[in-house]
């Protein structure tokens, strides 16, 4: 059961920054598509 849950979480789409391609380690707002580093340009 635990293995199946892990597999499920692994298969979730990883959210990545559209600027640098770095994956987010924290949950961002759904409308945010760039990491903190890239969003500083605004
Ligand atoms: Zn970025």
mmCIF file of the protein (N, C-alpha, C, O) and its ligand, coordinates in Angstrom:
data_MODEL
# 
_entry.id   MODEL 
# 
loop_
_entity.id 
_entity.type 
_entity.pdbx_number_of_molecules 
1 polymer     1 
2 non-polymer 1 
# 
_entity_poly.entity_id                      1 
_entity_poly.type                           'polypeptide(L)' 
_entity_poly.nstd_linkage                   no 
_entity_poly.nstd_monomer                   no 
_entity_poly.pdbx_seq_one_letter_code       
;(UNK)(UNK)(UNK)(UNK)(UNK)(UNK)(UNK)(UNK)(UNK)(UNK)(UNK)(UNK)(UNK)(UNK)(UNK)(UNK)
(UNK)(UNK)(UNK)(UNK)(UNK)(UNK)(UNK)(UNK)(UNK)(UNK)(UNK)(UNK)(UNK)(UNK)(UNK)(UNK)
(UNK)(UNK)(UNK)(UNK)(UNK)(UNK)(UNK)(UNK)(UNK)(UNK)
;
_entity_poly.pdbx_seq_one_letter_code_can   XXXXXXXXXXXXXXXXXXXXXXXXXXXXXXXXXXXXXXXXXX 
_entity_poly.pdbx_strand_id                 A 
# 
loop_
_entity_poly_seq.entity_id 
_entity_poly_seq.num 
_entity_poly_seq.mon_id 
_entity_poly_seq.hetero 
1 1  UNK n 
1 2  UNK n 
1 3  UNK n 
1 4  UNK n 
1 5  UNK n 
1 6  UNK n 
1 7  UNK n 
1 8  UNK n 
1 9  UNK n 
1 10 UNK n 
1 11 UNK n 
1 12 UNK n 
1 13 UNK n 
1 14 UNK n 
1 15 UNK n 
1 16 UNK n 
1 17 UNK n 
1 18 UNK n 
1 19 UNK n 
1 20 UNK n 
1 21 UNK n 
1 22 UNK n 
1 23 UNK n 
1 24 UNK n 
1 25 UNK n 
1 26 UNK n 
1 27 UNK n 
1 28 UNK n 
1 29 UNK n 
1 30 UNK n 
1 31 UNK n 
1 32 UNK n 
1 33 UNK n 
1 34 UNK n 
1 35 UNK n 
1 36 UNK n 
1 37 UNK n 
1 38 UNK n 
1 39 UNK n 
1 40 UNK n 
1 41 UNK n 
1 42 UNK n 
# 
loop_
_struct_asym.id 
_struct_asym.entity_id 
A 1 
B 2 
# 
loop_
_chem_comp.id 
_chem_comp.type 
_chem_comp.mon_nstd_flag 
UNK 'L-peptide linking' . 
ZN  non-polymer         . 
# 
_pdbx_entity_nonpoly.entity_id   2 
_pdbx_entity_nonpoly.name        ? 
_pdbx_entity_nonpoly.comp_id     ZN 
# 
_pdbx_nonpoly_scheme.asym_id         B 
_pdbx_nonpoly_scheme.entity_id       2 
_pdbx_nonpoly_scheme.mon_id          ZN 
_pdbx_nonpoly_scheme.ndb_seq_num     1 
_pdbx_nonpoly_scheme.pdb_seq_num     101 
_pdbx_nonpoly_scheme.auth_seq_num    101 
_pdbx_nonpoly_scheme.pdb_mon_id      ZN 
_pdbx_nonpoly_scheme.auth_mon_id     ZN 
_pdbx_nonpoly_scheme.pdb_strand_id   A 
_pdbx_nonpoly_scheme.pdb_ins_code    . 
# 
loop_
_atom_site.group_PDB 
_atom_site.id 
_atom_site.type_symbol 
_atom_site.label_atom_id 
_atom_site.label_alt_id 
_atom_site.label_comp_id 
_atom_site.label_asym_id 
_atom_site.label_entity_id 
_atom_site.label_seq_id 
_atom_site.pdbx_PDB_ins_code 
_atom_site.Cartn_x 
_atom_site.Cartn_y 
_atom_site.Cartn_z 
_atom_site.occupancy 
_atom_site.B_iso_or_equiv 
_atom_site.pdbx_formal_charge 
_atom_site.auth_seq_id 
_atom_site.auth_comp_id 
_atom_site.auth_asym_id 
_atom_site.auth_atom_id 
_atom_site.pdbx_PDB_model_num 
ATOM   1   N  N  . UNK A 1 1  ? 0.829  -1.202 0.000   1.00 0.00 ? 1   UNK A N  1 
ATOM   2   C  CA . UNK A 1 1  ? 0.000  0.000  0.000   1.00 0.00 ? 1   UNK A CA 1 
ATOM   3   C  C  . UNK A 1 1  ? 0.871  1.262  0.000   1.00 0.00 ? 1   UNK A C  1 
ATOM   4   O  O  . UNK A 1 1  ? 0.623  2.210  -0.746  1.00 0.00 ? 1   UNK A O  1 
ATOM   5   N  N  . UNK A 1 2  ? 1.888  1.246  0.851   1.00 0.00 ? 2   UNK A N  1 
ATOM   6   C  CA . UNK A 1 2  ? 2.760  2.414  0.925   1.00 0.00 ? 2   UNK A CA 1 
ATOM   7   C  C  . UNK A 1 2  ? 3.497  2.622  -0.390  1.00 0.00 ? 2   UNK A C  1 
ATOM   8   O  O  . UNK A 1 2  ? 3.709  3.752  -0.830  1.00 0.00 ? 2   UNK A O  1 
ATOM   9   N  N  . UNK A 1 3  ? 3.878  1.521  -1.002  1.00 0.00 ? 3   UNK A N  1 
ATOM   10  C  CA . UNK A 1 3  ? 4.584  1.626  -2.278  1.00 0.00 ? 3   UNK A CA 1 
ATOM   11  C  C  . UNK A 1 3  ? 3.679  2.235  -3.339  1.00 0.00 ? 3   UNK A C  1 
ATOM   12  O  O  . UNK A 1 3  ? 4.110  3.064  -4.141  1.00 0.00 ? 3   UNK A O  1 
ATOM   13  N  N  . UNK A 1 4  ? 2.427  1.814  -3.333  1.00 0.00 ? 4   UNK A N  1 
ATOM   14  C  CA . UNK A 1 4  ? 1.496  2.358  -4.323  1.00 0.00 ? 4   UNK A CA 1 
ATOM   15  C  C  . UNK A 1 4  ? 1.302  3.854  -4.117  1.00 0.00 ? 4   UNK A C  1 
ATOM   16  O  O  . UNK A 1 4  ? 1.194  4.609  -5.084  1.00 0.00 ? 4   UNK A O  1 
ATOM   17  N  N  . UNK A 1 5  ? 1.258  4.279  -2.872  1.00 0.00 ? 5   UNK A N  1 
ATOM   18  C  CA . UNK A 1 5  ? 1.097  5.710  -2.598  1.00 0.00 ? 5   UNK A CA 1 
ATOM   19  C  C  . UNK A 1 5  ? 2.313  6.469  -3.085  1.00 0.00 ? 5   UNK A C  1 
ATOM   20  O  O  . UNK A 1 5  ? 2.188  7.568  -3.626  1.00 0.00 ? 5   UNK A O  1 
ATOM   21  N  N  . UNK A 1 6  ? 3.487  5.893  -2.898  1.00 0.00 ? 6   UNK A N  1 
ATOM   22  C  CA . UNK A 1 6  ? 4.711  6.551  -3.353  1.00 0.00 ? 6   UNK A CA 1 
ATOM   23  C  C  . UNK A 1 6  ? 4.724  6.657  -4.862  1.00 0.00 ? 6   UNK A C  1 
ATOM   24  O  O  . UNK A 1 6  ? 5.106  7.686  -5.420  1.00 0.00 ? 6   UNK A O  1 
ATOM   25  N  N  . UNK A 1 7  ? 4.309  5.598  -5.515  1.00 0.00 ? 7   UNK A N  1 
ATOM   26  C  CA . UNK A 1 7  ? 4.258  5.618  -6.974  1.00 0.00 ? 7   UNK A CA 1 
ATOM   27  C  C  . UNK A 1 7  ? 3.295  6.682  -7.460  1.00 0.00 ? 7   UNK A C  1 
ATOM   28  O  O  . UNK A 1 7  ? 3.556  7.369  -8.448  1.00 0.00 ? 7   UNK A O  1 
ATOM   29  N  N  . UNK A 1 8  ? 2.191  6.811  -6.766  1.00 0.00 ? 8   UNK A N  1 
ATOM   30  C  CA . UNK A 1 8  ? 1.198  7.817  -7.149  1.00 0.00 ? 8   UNK A CA 1 
ATOM   31  C  C  . UNK A 1 8  ? 1.787  9.216  -7.038  1.00 0.00 ? 8   UNK A C  1 
ATOM   32  O  O  . UNK A 1 8  ? 1.600  10.046 -7.928  1.00 0.00 ? 8   UNK A O  1 
ATOM   33  N  N  . UNK A 1 9  ? 2.492  9.474  -5.955  1.00 0.00 ? 9   UNK A N  1 
ATOM   34  C  CA . UNK A 1 9  ? 3.077  10.799 -5.759  1.00 0.00 ? 9   UNK A CA 1 
ATOM   35  C  C  . UNK A 1 9  ? 4.173  11.066 -6.784  1.00 0.00 ? 9   UNK A C  1 
ATOM   36  O  O  . UNK A 1 9  ? 4.346  12.196 -7.242  1.00 0.00 ? 9   UNK A O  1 
ATOM   37  N  N  . UNK A 1 10 ? 4.903  10.027 -7.135  1.00 0.00 ? 10  UNK A N  1 
ATOM   38  C  CA . UNK A 1 10 ? 5.987  10.198 -8.114  1.00 0.00 ? 10  UNK A CA 1 
ATOM   39  C  C  . UNK A 1 10 ? 5.437  10.526 -9.487  1.00 0.00 ? 10  UNK A C  1 
ATOM   40  O  O  . UNK A 1 10 ? 6.071  11.226 -10.277 1.00 0.00 ? 10  UNK A O  1 
ATOM   41  N  N  . UNK A 1 11 ? 4.259  10.016 -9.758  1.00 0.00 ? 11  UNK A N  1 
ATOM   42  C  CA . UNK A 1 11 ? 3.687  10.223 -11.084 1.00 0.00 ? 11  UNK A CA 1 
ATOM   43  C  C  . UNK A 1 11 ? 2.978  11.559 -11.216 1.00 0.00 ? 11  UNK A C  1 
ATOM   44  O  O  . UNK A 1 11 ? 2.523  11.922 -12.300 1.00 0.00 ? 11  UNK A O  1 
ATOM   45  N  N  . UNK A 1 12 ? 2.885  12.292 -10.113 1.00 0.00 ? 12  UNK A N  1 
ATOM   46  C  CA . UNK A 1 12 ? 2.268  13.605 -10.216 1.00 0.00 ? 12  UNK A CA 1 
ATOM   47  C  C  . UNK A 1 12 ? 3.154  14.516 -11.062 1.00 0.00 ? 12  UNK A C  1 
ATOM   48  O  O  . UNK A 1 12 ? 4.380  14.439 -10.976 1.00 0.00 ? 12  UNK A O  1 
ATOM   49  N  N  . UNK A 1 13 ? 2.559  15.357 -11.859 1.00 0.00 ? 13  UNK A N  1 
ATOM   50  C  CA . UNK A 1 13 ? 3.349  16.257 -12.693 1.00 0.00 ? 13  UNK A CA 1 
ATOM   51  C  C  . UNK A 1 13 ? 4.178  17.197 -11.836 1.00 0.00 ? 13  UNK A C  1 
ATOM   52  O  O  . UNK A 1 13 ? 3.682  17.796 -10.881 1.00 0.00 ? 13  UNK A O  1 
ATOM   53  N  N  . UNK A 1 14 ? 5.433  17.311 -12.191 1.00 0.00 ? 14  UNK A N  1 
ATOM   54  C  CA . UNK A 1 14 ? 6.317  18.197 -11.454 1.00 0.00 ? 14  UNK A CA 1 
ATOM   55  C  C  . UNK A 1 14 ? 6.230  19.593 -12.046 1.00 0.00 ? 14  UNK A C  1 
ATOM   56  O  O  . UNK A 1 14 ? 6.378  19.785 -13.253 1.00 0.00 ? 14  UNK A O  1 
ATOM   57  N  N  . UNK A 1 15 ? 5.992  20.543 -11.192 1.00 0.00 ? 15  UNK A N  1 
ATOM   58  C  CA . UNK A 1 15 ? 5.879  21.916 -11.667 1.00 0.00 ? 15  UNK A CA 1 
ATOM   59  C  C  . UNK A 1 15 ? 7.270  22.499 -11.830 1.00 0.00 ? 15  UNK A C  1 
ATOM   60  O  O  . UNK A 1 15 ? 8.090  22.469 -10.912 1.00 0.00 ? 15  UNK A O  1 
ATOM   61  N  N  . UNK A 1 16 ? 7.516  23.026 -13.006 1.00 0.00 ? 16  UNK A N  1 
ATOM   62  C  CA . UNK A 1 16 ? 8.837  23.573 -13.269 1.00 0.00 ? 16  UNK A CA 1 
ATOM   63  C  C  . UNK A 1 16 ? 8.738  25.024 -13.697 1.00 0.00 ? 16  UNK A C  1 
ATOM   64  O  O  . UNK A 1 16 ? 7.727  25.469 -14.241 1.00 0.00 ? 16  UNK A O  1 
ATOM   65  N  N  . UNK A 1 17 ? 9.807  25.744 -13.439 1.00 0.00 ? 17  UNK A N  1 
ATOM   66  C  CA . UNK A 1 17 ? 9.894  27.133 -13.849 1.00 0.00 ? 17  UNK A CA 1 
ATOM   67  C  C  . UNK A 1 17 ? 9.969  27.197 -15.366 1.00 0.00 ? 17  UNK A C  1 
ATOM   68  O  O  . UNK A 1 17 ? 10.746 26.472 -15.988 1.00 0.00 ? 17  UNK A O  1 
ATOM   69  N  N  . UNK A 1 18 ? 9.168  28.059 -15.953 1.00 0.00 ? 18  UNK A N  1 
ATOM   70  C  CA . UNK A 1 18 ? 9.164  28.171 -17.410 1.00 0.00 ? 18  UNK A CA 1 
ATOM   71  C  C  . UNK A 1 18 ? 10.363 28.954 -17.913 1.00 0.00 ? 18  UNK A C  1 
ATOM   72  O  O  . UNK A 1 18 ? 10.644 28.950 -19.111 1.00 0.00 ? 18  UNK A O  1 
ATOM   73  N  N  . UNK A 1 19 ? 11.062 29.614 -17.031 1.00 0.00 ? 19  UNK A N  1 
ATOM   74  C  CA . UNK A 1 19 ? 12.226 30.402 -17.430 1.00 0.00 ? 19  UNK A CA 1 
ATOM   75  C  C  . UNK A 1 19 ? 13.504 29.578 -17.404 1.00 0.00 ? 19  UNK A C  1 
ATOM   76  O  O  . UNK A 1 19 ? 14.235 29.528 -18.393 1.00 0.00 ? 19  UNK A O  1 
ATOM   77  N  N  . UNK A 1 20 ? 13.768 28.943 -16.296 1.00 0.00 ? 20  UNK A N  1 
ATOM   78  C  CA . UNK A 1 20 ? 15.029 28.215 -16.152 1.00 0.00 ? 20  UNK A CA 1 
ATOM   79  C  C  . UNK A 1 20 ? 14.833 26.706 -16.127 1.00 0.00 ? 20  UNK A C  1 
ATOM   80  O  O  . UNK A 1 20 ? 15.804 25.953 -16.207 1.00 0.00 ? 20  UNK A O  1 
ATOM   81  N  N  . UNK A 1 21 ? 13.592 26.259 -16.018 1.00 0.00 ? 21  UNK A N  1 
ATOM   82  C  CA . UNK A 1 21 ? 13.319 24.834 -16.036 1.00 0.00 ? 21  UNK A CA 1 
ATOM   83  C  C  . UNK A 1 21 ? 13.551 24.153 -14.705 1.00 0.00 ? 21  UNK A C  1 
ATOM   84  O  O  . UNK A 1 21 ? 13.414 22.935 -14.595 1.00 0.00 ? 21  UNK A O  1 
ATOM   85  N  N  . UNK A 1 22 ? 13.898 24.925 -13.702 1.00 0.00 ? 22  UNK A N  1 
ATOM   86  C  CA . UNK A 1 22 ? 14.129 24.349 -12.389 1.00 0.00 ? 22  UNK A CA 1 
ATOM   87  C  C  . UNK A 1 22 ? 12.800 23.980 -11.745 1.00 0.00 ? 22  UNK A C  1 
ATOM   88  O  O  . UNK A 1 22 ? 11.852 24.765 -11.760 1.00 0.00 ? 22  UNK A O  1 
ATOM   89  N  N  . UNK A 1 23 ? 12.740 22.794 -11.187 1.00 0.00 ? 23  UNK A N  1 
ATOM   90  C  CA . UNK A 1 23 ? 11.481 22.369 -10.585 1.00 0.00 ? 23  UNK A CA 1 
ATOM   91  C  C  . UNK A 1 23 ? 11.282 23.037 -9.231  1.00 0.00 ? 23  UNK A C  1 
ATOM   92  O  O  . UNK A 1 23 ? 12.229 23.247 -8.473  1.00 0.00 ? 23  UNK A O  1 
ATOM   93  N  N  . UNK A 1 24 ? 10.052 23.357 -8.957  1.00 0.00 ? 24  UNK A N  1 
ATOM   94  C  CA . UNK A 1 24 ? 9.729  23.997 -7.693  1.00 0.00 ? 24  UNK A CA 1 
ATOM   95  C  C  . UNK A 1 24 ? 9.800  22.982 -6.565  1.00 0.00 ? 24  UNK A C  1 
ATOM   96  O  O  . UNK A 1 24 ? 9.323  21.855 -6.700  1.00 0.00 ? 24  UNK A O  1 
ATOM   97  N  N  . UNK A 1 25 ? 10.387 23.380 -5.473  1.00 0.00 ? 25  UNK A N  1 
ATOM   98  C  CA . UNK A 1 25 ? 10.423 22.497 -4.313  1.00 0.00 ? 25  UNK A CA 1 
ATOM   99  C  C  . UNK A 1 25 ? 9.266  22.819 -3.375  1.00 0.00 ? 25  UNK A C  1 
ATOM   100 O  O  . UNK A 1 25 ? 8.892  22.003 -2.533  1.00 0.00 ? 25  UNK A O  1 
ATOM   101 N  N  . UNK A 1 26 ? 8.711  23.997 -3.525  1.00 0.00 ? 26  UNK A N  1 
ATOM   102 C  CA . UNK A 1 26 ? 7.579  24.376 -2.689  1.00 0.00 ? 26  UNK A CA 1 
ATOM   103 C  C  . UNK A 1 26 ? 6.360  24.567 -3.575  1.00 0.00 ? 26  UNK A C  1 
ATOM   104 O  O  . UNK A 1 26 ? 6.476  24.805 -4.778  1.00 0.00 ? 26  UNK A O  1 
ATOM   105 N  N  . UNK A 1 27 ? 5.214  24.461 -2.970  1.00 0.00 ? 27  UNK A N  1 
ATOM   106 C  CA . UNK A 1 27 ? 3.986  24.690 -3.718  1.00 0.00 ? 27  UNK A CA 1 
ATOM   107 C  C  . UNK A 1 27 ? 3.812  26.176 -3.989  1.00 0.00 ? 27  UNK A C  1 
ATOM   108 O  O  . UNK A 1 27 ? 3.875  26.999 -3.076  1.00 0.00 ? 27  UNK A O  1 
ATOM   109 N  N  . UNK A 1 28 ? 3.595  26.503 -5.239  1.00 0.00 ? 28  UNK A N  1 
ATOM   110 C  CA . UNK A 1 28 ? 3.373  27.893 -5.607  1.00 0.00 ? 28  UNK A CA 1 
ATOM   111 C  C  . UNK A 1 28 ? 1.913  28.081 -5.993  1.00 0.00 ? 28  UNK A C  1 
ATOM   112 O  O  . UNK A 1 28 ? 1.167  27.120 -6.183  1.00 0.00 ? 28  UNK A O  1 
ATOM   113 N  N  . UNK A 1 29 ? 1.546  29.299 -6.099  1.00 0.00 ? 29  UNK A N  1 
ATOM   114 C  CA . UNK A 1 29 ? 0.204  29.593 -6.584  1.00 0.00 ? 29  UNK A CA 1 
ATOM   115 C  C  . UNK A 1 29 ? 0.078  29.054 -8.003  1.00 0.00 ? 29  UNK A C  1 
ATOM   116 O  O  . UNK A 1 29 ? 1.058  29.022 -8.748  1.00 0.00 ? 29  UNK A O  1 
ATOM   117 N  N  . UNK A 1 30 ? -1.098 28.641 -8.369  1.00 0.00 ? 30  UNK A N  1 
ATOM   118 C  CA . UNK A 1 30 ? -1.276 27.973 -9.650  1.00 0.00 ? 30  UNK A CA 1 
ATOM   119 C  C  . UNK A 1 30 ? -0.944 28.878 -10.829 1.00 0.00 ? 30  UNK A C  1 
ATOM   120 O  O  . UNK A 1 30 ? -0.612 28.390 -11.909 1.00 0.00 ? 30  UNK A O  1 
ATOM   121 N  N  . UNK A 1 31 ? -1.028 30.178 -10.633 1.00 0.00 ? 31  UNK A N  1 
ATOM   122 C  CA . UNK A 1 31 ? -0.760 31.082 -11.749 1.00 0.00 ? 31  UNK A CA 1 
ATOM   123 C  C  . UNK A 1 31 ? 0.705  31.468 -11.852 1.00 0.00 ? 31  UNK A C  1 
ATOM   124 O  O  . UNK A 1 31 ? 1.099  32.187 -12.770 1.00 0.00 ? 31  UNK A O  1 
ATOM   125 N  N  . UNK A 1 32 ? 1.513  30.993 -10.913 1.00 0.00 ? 32  UNK A N  1 
ATOM   126 C  CA . UNK A 1 32 ? 2.936  31.300 -10.954 1.00 0.00 ? 32  UNK A CA 1 
ATOM   127 C  C  . UNK A 1 32 ? 3.657  30.244 -11.780 1.00 0.00 ? 32  UNK A C  1 
ATOM   128 O  O  . UNK A 1 32 ? 3.561  29.050 -11.499 1.00 0.00 ? 32  UNK A O  1 
ATOM   129 N  N  . UNK A 1 33 ? 4.376  30.694 -12.795 1.00 0.00 ? 33  UNK A N  1 
ATOM   130 C  CA . UNK A 1 33 ? 5.061  29.746 -13.666 1.00 0.00 ? 33  UNK A CA 1 
ATOM   131 C  C  . UNK A 1 33 ? 6.566  29.922 -13.636 1.00 0.00 ? 33  UNK A C  1 
ATOM   132 O  O  . UNK A 1 33 ? 7.287  29.258 -14.382 1.00 0.00 ? 33  UNK A O  1 
ATOM   133 N  N  . UNK A 1 34 ? 7.046  30.813 -12.779 1.00 0.00 ? 34  UNK A N  1 
ATOM   134 C  CA . UNK A 1 34 ? 8.487  30.972 -12.668 1.00 0.00 ? 34  UNK A CA 1 
ATOM   135 C  C  . UNK A 1 34 ? 8.903  30.878 -11.206 1.00 0.00 ? 34  UNK A C  1 
ATOM   136 O  O  . UNK A 1 34 ? 8.119  31.162 -10.301 1.00 0.00 ? 34  UNK A O  1 
ATOM   137 N  N  . UNK A 1 35 ? 10.145 30.474 -10.997 1.00 0.00 ? 35  UNK A N  1 
ATOM   138 C  CA . UNK A 1 35 ? 10.637 30.360 -9.634  1.00 0.00 ? 35  UNK A CA 1 
ATOM   139 C  C  . UNK A 1 35 ? 10.913 31.759 -9.065  1.00 0.00 ? 35  UNK A C  1 
ATOM   140 O  O  . UNK A 1 35 ? 10.840 32.763 -9.774  1.00 0.00 ? 35  UNK A O  1 
ATOM   141 N  N  . UNK A 1 36 ? 11.224 31.791 -7.797  1.00 0.00 ? 36  UNK A N  1 
ATOM   142 C  CA . UNK A 1 36 ? 11.466 33.081 -7.157  1.00 0.00 ? 36  UNK A CA 1 
ATOM   143 C  C  . UNK A 1 36 ? 12.627 33.813 -7.815  1.00 0.00 ? 36  UNK A C  1 
ATOM   144 O  O  . UNK A 1 36 ? 12.614 35.038 -7.928  1.00 0.00 ? 36  UNK A O  1 
ATOM   145 N  N  . UNK A 1 37 ? 13.618 33.067 -8.241  1.00 0.00 ? 37  UNK A N  1 
ATOM   146 C  CA . UNK A 1 37 ? 14.805 33.659 -8.846  1.00 0.00 ? 37  UNK A CA 1 
ATOM   147 C  C  . UNK A 1 37 ? 14.442 34.370 -10.149 1.00 0.00 ? 37  UNK A C  1 
ATOM   148 O  O  . UNK A 1 37 ? 14.918 35.478 -10.398 1.00 0.00 ? 37  UNK A O  1 
ATOM   149 N  N  . UNK A 1 38 ? 13.623 33.760 -10.966 1.00 0.00 ? 38  UNK A N  1 
ATOM   150 C  CA . UNK A 1 38 ? 13.280 34.325 -12.265 1.00 0.00 ? 38  UNK A CA 1 
ATOM   151 C  C  . UNK A 1 38 ? 12.201 35.408 -12.129 1.00 0.00 ? 38  UNK A C  1 
ATOM   152 O  O  . UNK A 1 38 ? 12.172 36.353 -12.918 1.00 0.00 ? 38  UNK A O  1 
ATOM   153 N  N  . UNK A 1 39 ? 11.340 35.278 -11.162 1.00 0.00 ? 39  UNK A N  1 
ATOM   154 C  CA . UNK A 1 39 ? 10.254 36.229 -11.035 1.00 0.00 ? 39  UNK A CA 1 
ATOM   155 C  C  . UNK A 1 39 ? 10.749 37.574 -10.486 1.00 0.00 ? 39  UNK A C  1 
ATOM   156 O  O  . UNK A 1 39 ? 9.996  38.547 -10.443 1.00 0.00 ? 39  UNK A O  1 
ATOM   157 N  N  . UNK A 1 40 ? 12.011 37.619 -10.070 1.00 0.00 ? 40  UNK A N  1 
ATOM   158 C  CA . UNK A 1 40 ? 12.549 38.868 -9.536  1.00 0.00 ? 40  UNK A CA 1 
ATOM   159 C  C  . UNK A 1 40 ? 12.745 39.912 -10.622 1.00 0.00 ? 40  UNK A C  1 
ATOM   160 O  O  . UNK A 1 40 ? 12.913 41.096 -10.329 1.00 0.00 ? 40  UNK A O  1 
ATOM   161 N  N  . UNK A 1 41 ? 12.725 39.479 -11.871 1.00 0.00 ? 41  UNK A N  1 
ATOM   162 C  CA . UNK A 1 41 ? 12.964 40.425 -12.956 1.00 0.00 ? 41  UNK A CA 1 
ATOM   163 C  C  . UNK A 1 41 ? 11.788 41.382 -13.106 1.00 0.00 ? 41  UNK A C  1 
ATOM   164 O  O  . UNK A 1 41 ? 11.919 42.430 -13.738 1.00 0.00 ? 41  UNK A O  1 
ATOM   165 N  N  . UNK A 1 42 ? 10.672 41.039 -12.545 1.00 0.00 ? 42  UNK A N  1 
ATOM   166 C  CA . UNK A 1 42 ? 9.511  41.916 -12.687 1.00 0.00 ? 42  UNK A CA 1 
ATOM   167 C  C  . UNK A 1 42 ? 9.594  43.094 -11.737 1.00 0.00 ? 42  UNK A C  1 
ATOM   168 O  O  . UNK A 1 42 ? 8.698  43.937 -11.720 1.00 0.00 ? 42  UNK A O  1 
HETATM 169 ZN ZN . ZN  B 2 .  ? 13.449 30.020 -12.734 1.00 0.00 ? 101 ZN  A ZN 1 
# 
